[in-house]
Amino acid sequence: MYRIILIFFLFQNISGYSQRIFSASGVAISFLDHNMLSPSYGGIIVRPSINLGFETKQWKRLSLTTVASNFTSGGKGSNKEVSPYYGYNKMLFDNYSIGVTGNYYMVNKKTQFYFGIGPRLDYVRLEGGSYFGSSGNSYDPQFLRKYIFGVSGSIGVNFQLENFILGIKSNYYYRPYLYKKGSEDYSGKAFHYIRDNVFDLQLVFGYTLGKKKAD
């Protein structure tokens, strides 16, 4: 409950000083890396992604963005590559995130090129019907639900049309592990781990509060 209250006050504070509000929607592309039994889940998964956020006023080409995101990550095996125990060839994770990104505008006129990086907190939930984990020589169903810290990187371009904004951006969502269990073996790798690789491509629609001043 305290996390929800913290998120609410964070949005209230940022919105009070925001120059820009925006939404972004597109597709998230992901695949999994892990050292568990088959399937490998190395195939690409494509799912929708949605962002809502506020951006502060710029200072010397710098700005700060607070954004809430929802996307699905995961991976799939080939049609012939399924779990020997359950037969599922997809593993999908629902992601609900909030993060803060520092942005630098390389060109800050009506056409605005920028990149950004910053920390992120994710709530990750394994979708029902997917199983992983092990106990001895057999698999156990484990429904992952946890908070994970990560880092987001973004690059994009905005087109300023009076107070309206149209743009294209791509985000990369990094986090060390989705799941890690067990001690380390001689190779230095955890006995069981899952790591996802996620990036997206989005269209941005926004509105600038007040008069936009280009450098």
Buried (B, 14 or more C-beta within 10 A) or exposed (E): EEEEEEBEEBBEEBBEEBBBBBBBBBEBBBBBBBBBEEBBBBBEBEBEBBBBBBBBBBEEBEBBBBBBBBBBBBBBBEEEBBBEEEEBBBBBBBBBBBBBBEBBBEBBEEEBBBBBBBEBBBBBBBBEEBBBBBEEEEBEEBEBEEEBEBBBBBBBBBEBEEEEBEBBBBBBBBBEBBBEBEEEEEEEEBEBBBBBBBBBBBEBBBEBBEEBEEE
